[in-house]
Amino acid sequence: MLNKFKNSSNGTQWVGAGSAIGVAVFAVTNEPTWIAVGVAIGAALSSRKPKIQNED
């Protein structure tokens, strides 16, 4: 039996969202540092451990 994790791609979604925010700020300020900041924030959010949920 294969066990699959729920929300297994949640980490990549956070990195994608962070980079999208970084690109948006870059478009306004024209400073490429914001792209890296957005990716770093997304990676930090994706590295959190998920809460353990009981399945009844």
C-alpha positions, 0 to 999 in steps of 0.5 A: 500500500502506498502512503501519500502525504496530503499537501505534499507539493505545499512547499513548492507553492510557498516558494512560487508565491514568494517569488511572485511577490518578489517579482512584483516588488521588483517590477515596482522598484527595479531592484533584483534583490527583492526576487531573492528575498521573496524566494527566501521567504517562500522557502522559509515558510515551506520548511515549517513542519506540518501540524499532526492531524488525527484521522478518525 
